[in-house]
Amino acid sequence: MAKYATWLKDEKQEVSMGEQHKPFWQCMINKSVETSLSQKIVLDFGCGTGGFLRTLYAEHPFKAGVGVDLAESSVDMANRNKSSMPLEYYVAGSAPDLSNKFDVAFSYEVIYLMPDLRAHARFIANSLKEGGVYYAATGCHTANPMWEEWKKVIERKSELPCTDYSPEDFVAAFEAEGFTAAGQQLGFDGFVPLNLHPEYYPTTQSSINYYKRDVIIFQFTKK
Ligand SMILES: C[S@@+](CC[C@H](N)C(=O)[O-])C[C@H]1O[C@@H](n2cnc3c(N)ncnc32)[C@H](O)[C@@H]1O
């Protein structure tokens, strides 16, 4: 798989994306993490500049965390910013063997970028321990009324093509690879910044609806 420096072609935008995602990561964490992670090993697939695991560790300290991403500069930034937290970040394909390693895996706005969902589900199945759970959040799917426009913007600004996946496509791929599927809306109920990205959000209501309604947190449990 091709590697690149940062997923967004503009490195400054890549860094600010990490900062802007923080309240939504916190919402995902609040809805997903039900028990202590103190003895758990966690994966962040598509970790970008690494902020998700730093946010998770601050709220739910875990035994060890690994992030993987195709973006080499983002992974470097993640490693530079991990301070004393038990974190390791790797460029995808250069990580040590991750088989049967994780109790919990997460991804935020990544699964829609997978060219082959079944292959991704197989990778996650292989990385999780028996009974492990993968929480994958995305609003980039065909049930998002803005998706057709978003796809063009994302493909112009980033390094990867997008696929038109429906929420049902994600579920079908993971079920076919031996997971049970559940889901809920992100249901973010804080204040959403407005007019930050007019190219994505044509109206105020659409910004609010996205984080309240369109982003789905999938919970895929390995049988
Ligand atoms: C929209 S960004 C989200 C980044 C981060 N999860 C966040 O919430 O800020 C999608 C990320 O997925 C990464 N990605 C896409 N395909 C990948 C793959 N096959 N393996 C690892 N990372 C991938 C991209 O490089 C990018 O950093």
The ligand as an SDF file (V2000), in Angstrom:
LIG
                    3D

 27 29  0  0  0  0  0  0  0  0999 V2000
   -9.6900   11.1390    8.3570 C   0  0  0  0  0  0  0  0  0  0  0  0
   -8.1010   10.6750    8.9200 S   0  0  0  0  0  0  0  0  0  0  0  0
   -8.4470   10.3440   10.6440 C   0  0  0  0  0  0  0  0  0  0  0  0
   -7.2270   10.3340   11.4990 C   0  0  0  0  0  0  0  0  0  0  0  0
   -7.4800   10.1090   12.9820 C   0  0  0  0  0  0  0  0  0  0  0  0
   -8.1210    8.8250   13.2080 N   0  0  0  0  0  0  0  0  0  0  0  0
   -8.2920   11.2260   13.5740 C   0  0  0  0  0  0  0  0  0  0  0  0
   -9.3680   10.9590   14.1320 O   0  0  0  0  0  0  0  0  0  0  0  0
   -7.8700   12.3830   13.4980 O   0  0  0  0  0  0  0  0  0  0  0  0
   -7.9100    9.0310    8.2690 C   0  0  0  0  0  0  0  0  0  0  0  0
   -6.5750    8.3890    8.6140 C   0  0  0  0  0  0  0  0  0  0  0  0
   -6.5990    7.0090    8.1960 O   0  0  0  0  0  0  0  0  0  0  0  0
   -5.3250    6.6850    7.6870 C   0  0  0  0  0  0  0  0  0  0  0  0
   -5.4240    5.4870    6.8290 N   0  0  0  0  0  0  0  0  0  0  0  0
   -6.1060    5.3350    5.6770 C   0  0  0  0  0  0  0  0  0  0  0  0
   -5.9490    4.1080    5.1720 N   0  0  0  0  0  0  0  0  0  0  0  0
   -5.1390    3.4420    6.0290 C   0  0  0  0  0  0  0  0  0  0  0  0
   -4.6120    2.1110    6.0610 C   0  0  0  0  0  0  0  0  0  0  0  0
   -4.8800    1.2240    5.1170 N   0  0  0  0  0  0  0  0  0  0  0  0
   -3.8110    1.7670    7.0960 N   0  0  0  0  0  0  0  0  0  0  0  0
   -3.5370    2.6630    8.0840 C   0  0  0  0  0  0  0  0  0  0  0  0
   -4.0080    3.9390    8.1100 N   0  0  0  0  0  0  0  0  0  0  0  0
   -4.7970    4.3240    7.0940 C   0  0  0  0  0  0  0  0  0  0  0  0
   -4.9420    7.9440    6.9300 C   0  0  0  0  0  0  0  0  0  0  0  0
   -3.5760    8.0130    6.6100 O   0  0  0  0  0  0  0  0  0  0  0  0
   -5.3830    9.0340    7.8920 C   0  0  0  0  0  0  0  0  0  0  0  0
   -4.3780    9.3710    8.8060 O   0  0  0  0  0  0  0  0  0  0  0  0
  1  2  1  0
  2  3  1  0
  2 10  1  0
  3  4  1  0
  4  5  1  0
  5  6  1  0
  5  7  1  0
  7  8  2  0
  7  9  1  0
 10 11  1  0
 11 12  1  0
 11 26  1  0
 12 13  1  0
 13 14  1  0
 13 24  1  0
 14 15  1  0
 14 23  1  0
 15 16  2  0
 16 17  1  0
 17 18  1  0
 17 23  2  0
 18 19  1  0
 18 20  2  0
 20 21  1  0
 21 22  2  0
 22 23  1  0
 24 25  1  0
 24 26  1  0
 26 27  1  0
M  CHG  2   2   1   9  -1
M  END
$$$$
